[in-house]
Amino acid sequence: MPEQIQEETAALLATMLRKTLFVATSRAIASTEANRPFIIGHFRYMNALGACGARSPPGPSRSRCDRLNILDATDEAEAA
């Protein structure tokens, strides 16, 4: 059974490991209060990117201020 699991895992990872990913990192430098007027627009924008498949949800980070977004783009120009 473990050999079957290894083979299936390798097959699932084969397509994932060959994909080029683009990421965008950001760090908040303003206070939460200073950013508050922009939060709703930012959430709408990020949700729209996710809805069309252009962005994957960010993973956990060490800080509430650090962000990493994975962009589904074919090249650097599209990611920008």
N, C-alpha and C positions, 0 to 999 in steps of 0.2 A: 504493500500500500504506500509506503513513503516514496518509492520510486515513481509511482503514478502521480503523486502530488507534486513532486519535483518537475516532472515532465509537463504537467498542466500549468504549473507556475511559470516555467520557462516559456511556454507557448503564449501565455497571456502577456508576459513582459516583453516579448520579442517586438511587438509593434510599438509599445510604449517607449522603449529605450532608444528607438531610432528616430523619434520625433524631435525636431528642433523647437525649443521653447524660448519665448521671450518673456522676461519679467520686468516689472517696474517696481522699484522700491521708493518708499517715501517716509518722511519723518515730520511730524508736526512740530513747528517751532513757535507757533502762537498758542496761547492758552485756550482752554475749552470755551471759555466765555467769548473770546475774540472770534472763534470759529463758528459759534452757534448760528449766526445769520446765514451761513453757507451750507449747513449740514443737510437740510432737506433737498436742496438742489444737487448736492454731491451724491446723496443716496439714490435719487432718481437717475442720475447719470450712470452710476455704477450698476444699478439694477437693469437699466436699458442695455448696457454692455453685456451683462450676463444673459439677458433674455435672447439676444441675437447670437449668443455663443462666442462672443469675442473676449470674454473674461471668465476665468475660473475663480471661485471663491478663495480668498486668502486663507492660508493656514495659520496655525497658532504662532505667536511671536513672543519674544522675551519681554516686550514692553507694549503697553497700550498705544504708544506713539509710533512704533515702527510698523510698516505695512509692506507686504510683498504680494503683488498681483501677478498671476500668470496670464499672459495674453496669447490667445490663439490666433497667430498671424503667420502668413507664409514667408514674410521677409521683414527685415528691419524697418523698411519704409512703412509698411502696413502697421507694424507695432507702434510706430511713433504716432 
